[in-house]
């Protein structure tokens, strides 16, 4: 997954199957923007992203949205719970600090 190497990547879907997915994606984006993180969005619903989305799903073991990758490593996703835990514990700040603008 070279596409995720050396950066923060948000895997999301422009075709949200339910409101929870859409809300969680917006929450994660708000957190990243609030921390002034330079990140790349990959639309998993886009046909051109199919191979990358499949590789990301395989790496995470989760077939859902949103998912967060930092330097090619799975940070969390599919639900917002594990990401919220990182935020609450201040661990997300440590992970994204090298990517802040």
C-alpha positions in Angstrom: 0.0 0.0 0.0 2.5 2.6 -1.2 -0.4 5.0 -1.6 -0.6 5.3 2.2 3.1 5.5 2.9 4.3 8.7 4.5 1.0 10.3 5.0 -2.4 10.4 6.7 -5.1 8.7 4.6 -8.9 8.8 5.2 -10.8 6.1 3.4 -14.4 7.2 3.1 -17.4 6.6 0.8 -19.2 9.3 -1.1 -22.0 6.8 -1.3 -22.8 6.5 2.4 -25.1 3.5 3.0 -26.4 5.0 6.2 -26.3 8.1 8.3 -24.0 6.7 10.9 -21.2 6.2 8.3 -21.7 9.7 7.0 -21.7 11.2 10.5 -18.6 9.3 11.6 -16.8 10.4 8.4 -17.6 14.0 9.1 -16.6 13.6 12.7 -13.2 12.2 11.7 -12.7 14.9 9.1 -13.6 17.6 11.7 -11.0 16.2 14.1 -8.3 16.1 11.4 -9.1 19.6 10.2 -9.3 20.9 13.8 -5.8 19.5 14.4 -4.6 21.1 11.2 -3.5 17.7 9.8 -2.5 17.4 6.2 -4.4 14.3 5.0 -5.5 12.6 1.8 -9.0 11.4 1.2 -9.7 8.3 -0.8 -13.2 7.6 -2.0 -13.8 3.9 -1.6 -16.9 4.2 -3.7 -15.1 5.5 -6.8 -14.4 2.8 -9.4 -10.9 4.1 -9.9 -10.2 3.4 -6.2 -11.4 -0.2 -6.2 -8.0 -1.9 -6.0 -6.7 0.5 -3.3 -9.9 0.2 -1.3 -9.6 -3.6 -1.4 -6.0 -3.5 -0.3 -6.9 -1.1 2.6 -9.8 -3.3 3.6 -7.5 -6.3 3.6 -4.9 -4.5 5.7 -7.5 -3.4 8.3 -9.6 -6.5 8.3 -12.7 -4.2 8.1 -15.0 -3.6 5.2 -16.4 -0.3 6.3 -16.0 3.4 6.5 -14.4 5.6 7.6 -10.9 4.2 8.1 -7.8 6.0 9.1 -4.3 5.0 8.0 -1.1 6.8 9.1 2.1 6.0 7.2 0.5 2.8 5.9 -0.5 1.6 9.3 -4.2 1.0 10.2 -5.2 3.3 13.0 -8.8 2.4 13.2 -12.1 2.4 11.4 -15.3 0.9 10.4 -16.8 2.3 13.5 -15.8 5.5 15.3 -15.4 3.9 18.7 -11.7 3.0 18.5 -10.9 6.4 16.9 -12.8 8.2 19.6 -10.8 6.3 22.2 -7.6 7.5 20.6 -8.9 11.1 20.6 -10.0 10.9 24.2 -6.7 9.5 25.4 -4.7 12.0 23.4 -3.0 9.3 21.4 -4.3 10.6 18.1 -2.4 13.8 18.6 0.9 11.8 19.0 0.2 9.9 15.8 -0.7 12.8 13.6 1.8 15.4 15.0 4.3 14.8 12.2 1.6 15.6 9.6 0.3 18.8 11.1 0.6 21.8 8.9 
